[in-house]
Amino acid sequence: TYLLTKQMIEAGACAIQVENQVSDAKQCGHQAGKVTVPHEDYIAKLNAIRYAFLELGVEDGVIVARTDSEGASLTQKIPVSEEPGDLASKYIDFLEMEEISIEDANENDSLLKHNGKLVRPVRMPNGLYSFREDTNIDRVVLDCVTALENGADLLWIETPTPDVAHIKMMVDRIKEQQPKAKLVYNNSPSFNWTLNFRKQIIAKWEEEGKDISKYNKDDLMSSDYDGTELDQAADEAAKNFQRDASREAGVFHHLITLPTYHTTALSVHELAKGYFGDEGMLAYAAGVQRKEIREGISCVKHQAMAGSDLGDDHKEIFSGDNALKAGGGKNTMNQFS
């Protein structure tokens, strides 16, 4: 962590985000199979990052501490508790355990004395340990409070859906212990934003006693609902999500991951559909280039963006009047002036 962080800072990074997942079994935050590490391991990473910042003279480097605990059901190992109530003890409390007598223990079983009883933590065939199902939110809160107590500047909580009330519930609990806590939130394309907000609107209308009989709750993504009152209300919720989450849930910074992956795929799809269909070259002329011109997108002059103007400057320096320049009256970039 320390060496990688140093390289990133030397390359210009002013903020470093670090997760509490194990590094050798890392999953996307919105996928299953996530495995977290005990707090002692995570604190060591926070310390390493801060040390790297300070060693390189960056006193205001930002550490973003991310927790994937809401969706994680496994941990890599059991931490060592020195005394009841310490951080390791709190982590152990979250484990799924079964009371057992020493006579019933299997050879090479891992056993603990917990709350005065002999227990066996539930261990998977791969050696990982299971958390109790109802502990995920408590683990998120402890993760965040512990991170802020140990040098983190901002928090990042991965959630299963973009739900302001749910985010607020967790942040409110964190702020009971860390009143100045600030959250970074991932407005992820991994969410089905349309479906999630349609579900939230339907739930809200049901609570208000509104008739929703014309909507099939099992098929809310149907295009039949596009343009309906439900669609309009859901779109308004999506439009206001950032403002609502910042106001209600203390979200300090909204980011969106992978948007250009999706915009590239969609734009290529639209271009190919038109170009190889009835529109022909109009698909590009009107669907791409004309929009670039009207919006003042510099990339419409792709030769210049690739460095031809800069190249001409260098050629002139190197060769003087003998330079063979790309610019001039015959350069098609003049059509875009």
ZAMARGU-4260 file (C-alpha; in steps of 0.2 Angstrom, whole numbers, plus 5000, padded with zeros to 4 digits):
<rodrens>
0) 5000/5000/5000 | 5014/5012/5005 | 5024/5010/4989 | 5009/5010/4977 | 5003/5026/4986
5) 5020/5035/4984 | 5020/5031/4966 | 5002/5038/4964 | 5006/5054/4973 | 5022/5056/4963
10) 5011/5055/4948 | 5000/5069/4954 | 4987/5061/4965 | 4980/5072/4979 | 4968/5060/4985
15) 4968/5041/4988 | 4954/5030/4990 | 4956/5013/5000 | 4944/4999/5002 | 4941/4987/5016
20) 4940/4972/5005 | 4954/4959/5004 | 4966/4963/4989 | 4967/4945/4983 | 4948/4942/4981
25) 4943/4960/4976 | 4925/4961/4969 | 4916/4976/4962 | 4906/4984/4976 | 4890/4980/4968
30) 4893/4961/4966 | 4892/4947/4978 | 4906/4937/4986 | 4914/4952/4994 | 4927/4948/5009
35) 4932/4961/5021 | 4947/4963/5032 | 4948/4966/5051 | 4949/4985/5056 | 4968/4983/5062
40) 4973/4978/5044 | 4963/4993/5037 | 4970/5005/5049 | 4987/4999/5044 | 4983/5004/5026
45) 4977/5021/5032 | 4993/5024/5041 | 5003/5019/5026 | 4994/5031/5015 | 4996/5046/5027
50) 5014/5042/5029 | 5017/5042/5010 | 5008/5059/5009 | 5019/5066/5023 | 5035/5059/5017
55) 5032/5067/5000 | 5028/5084/5008 | 5009/5083/5005 | 5002/5089/5021 | 4984/5091/5015
60) 4982/5074/5005 | 4965/5067/5006 | 4961/5049/5011 | 4944/5042/5006 | 4940/5027/5017
65) 4928/5015/5008 | 4918/5002/5016 | 4910/4987/5007 | 4903/4980/5023 | 4884/4982/5018
70) 4885/4969/5005 | 4900/4959/5012 | 4895/4943/5021 | 4913/4936/5024 | 4929/4940/5032
75) 4946/4934/5029 | 4952/4931/5047 | 4947/4933/5065 | 4957/4947/5073 | 4966/4945/5090
80) 4956/4953/5105 | 4967/4959/5119 | 4952/4963/5131 | 4933/4963/5131 | 4926/4978/5121
85) 4941/4982/5111 | 4940/4985/5092 | 4944/4966/5088 | 4931/4961/5101 | 4918/4971/5092
90) 4923/4964/5075 | 4921/4946/5082 | 4904/4950/5089 | 4898/4951/5071 | 4903/4933/5067
95) 4891/4919/5065 | 4895/4907/5079 | 4888/4891/5086 | 4889/4886/5105 | 4898/4870/5106
100) 4905/4858/5120 | 4923/4853/5119 | 4918/4835/5116 | 4908/4839/5101 | 4923/4849/5093
105) 4931/4842/5077 | 4949/4839/5076 | 4958/4855/5071 | 4942/4866/5074 | 4945/4884/5078
110) 4936/4888/5094 | 4933/4904/5104 | 4928/4909/5121 | 4915/4922/5118 | 4904/4930/5131
115) 4909/4916/5143 | 4904/4902/5131 | 4914/4891/5120 | 4909/4894/5102 | 4914/4889/5085
120) 4914/4902/5071 | 4905/4897/5055 | 4919/4894/5043 | 4917/4891/5024 | 4926/4877/5015
125) 4938/4890/5008 | 4943/4895/5025 | 4933/4912/5026 | 4922/4916/5041 | 4904/4921/5040
130) 4895/4936/5047 | 4878/4936/5055 | 4866/4942/5042 | 4859/4956/5053 | 4875/4965/5056
135) 4879/4973/5040 | 4873/4991/5044 | 4882/4990/5061 | 4898/4985/5053 | 4896/5000/5041
140) 4894/5012/5055 | 4909/5004/5065 | 4920/5004/5049 | 4916/5023/5046 | 4919/5029/5063
145) 4935/5019/5065 | 4942/5026/5049 | 4938/5044/5054 | 4946/5041/5071 | 4962/5034/5062
150) 4966/5048/5049 | 4953/5046/5035 | 4946/5062/5028 | 4930/5057/5019 | 4920/5041/5019
155) 4913/5030/5004 | 4899/5018/5008 | 4894/5006/4994 | 4875/5003/4994 | 4864/4991/4985
160) 4852/5005/4978 | 4852/5024/4977 | 4841/5027/4991 | 4842/5044/5000 | 4833/5038/5016
165) 4844/5023/5017 | 4860/5033/5015 | 4854/5045/5028 | 4850/5032/5041 | 4868/5026/5040
170) 4876/5043/5040 | 4865/5049/5054 | 4872/5035/5065 | 4889/5039/5060 | 4887/5057/5064
175) 4881/5052/5082 | 4900/5048/5085 | 4908/5059/5071 | 4898/5075/5069 | 4909/5081/5055
180) 4908/5065/5044 | 4907/5069/5026 | 4902/5056/5013 | 4908/5052/4995 | 4894/5043/4985
185) 4896/5033/4970 | 4882/5037/4958 | 4886/5020/4949 | 4880/5014/4932 | 4879/4997/4941
190) 4862/5003/4948 | 4847/5002/4937 | 4842/5020/4941 | 4826/5020/4931 | 4820/5004/4940
195) 4825/5010/4957 | 4817/5026/4956 | 4801/5019/4949 | 4801/5007/4963 | 4803/5021/4976
200) 4789/5031/4968 | 4777/5016/4969 | 4781/5013/4987 | 4778/5031/4991 | 4762/5031/4982
205) 4756/5015/4991 | 4760/5023/5007 | 4750/5038/5003 | 4735/5027/4998 | 4736/5032/4979
210) 4729/5019/4967 | 4743/5010/4958 | 4733/4996/4950 | 4738/5001/4933 | 4756/4997/4936
215) 4763/4980/4937 | 4776/4980/4951 | 4785/4965/4944 | 4788/4974/4927 | 4791/4992/4931
220) 4805/4994/4918 | 4792/4990/4904 | 4793/5003/4890 | 4774/5004/4892 | 4777/5016/4907
225) 4789/5028/4898 | 4781/5045/4898 | 4768/5040/4911 | 4765/5049/4928 | 4776/5036/4936
230) 4790/5039/4923 | 4789/5058/4926 | 4790/5056/4945 | 4804/5044/4944 | 4814/5055/4932
235) 4811/5070/4944 | 4818/5060/4958 | 4834/5055/4948 | 4836/5073/4943 | 4835/5079/4961
240) 4845/5064/4969 | 4862/5073/4971 | 4854/5088/4979 | 4843/5077/4990 | 4857/5066/4995
245) 4868/5081/4999 | 4855/5090/5009 | 4847/5075/5018 | 4861/5062/5020 | 4877/5073/5021
250) 4884/5068/5004 | 4899/5080/5002 | 4905/5074/4984 | 4895/5064/4971 | 4905/5054/4958
255) 4900/5043/4944 | 4910/5028/4939 | 4912/5021/4921 | 4900/5034/4912 | 4911/5035/4897
260) 4911/5016/4895 | 4892/5017/4893 | 4891/5033/4882 | 4904/5026/4870 | 4895/5010/4869
265) 4878/5019/4866 | 4885/5032/4853 | 4894/5018/4843 | 4878/5008/4843 | 4868/5023/4837
270) 4880/5027/4824 | 4881/5009/4817 | 4863/5007/4817 | 4860/5023/4806 | 4876/5021/4795
275) 4872/5003/4790 | 4854/5007/4790 | 4843/5019/4780 | 4852/5035/4786 | 4869/5031/4778
280) 4882/5045/4780 | 4869/5056/4788 | 4870/5046/4804 | 4887/5053/4806 | 4885/5071/4798
285) 4869/5075/4808 | 4871/5063/4823 | 4889/5067/4827 | 4898/5080/4818 | 4884/5093/4817
290) 4881/5091/4835 | 4900/5093/4839 | 4900/5110/4829 | 4884/5116/4837 | 4890/5112/4854
295) 4908/5119/4851 | 4916/5102/4854 | 4935/5104/4850 | 4936/5086/4844 | 4927/5090/4828
300) 4945/5096/4823 | 4952/5079/4827 | 4969/5083/4818 | 4972/5098/4829 | 4967/5088/4845
305) 4980/5074/4839 | 4993/5087/4839 | 4996/5093/4821 | 4997/5111/4826 | 5009/5108/4839
310) 5019/5097/4827 | 5020/5112/4815 | 5027/5123/4828 | 5041/5110/4831 | 5044/5108/4813
315) 5046/5126/4811 | 5058/5127/4825 | 5068/5112/4818 | 5068/5116/4800 | 5063/5134/4798
320) 5057/5138/4780 | 5060/5120/4774 | 5047/5113/4786 | 5033/5103/4779 | 5018/5109/4789
325) 5001/5100/4790 | 4992/5117/4792 | 4989/5129/4778 | 4976/5132/4765 | 4974/5114/4759
330) 4970/5107/4777 | 4952/5102/4779 | 4952/5108/4797 | 4949/5125/4788 | 4931/5119/4785
335) 4928/5120/4803 | 4934/5138/4806
</rodrens>
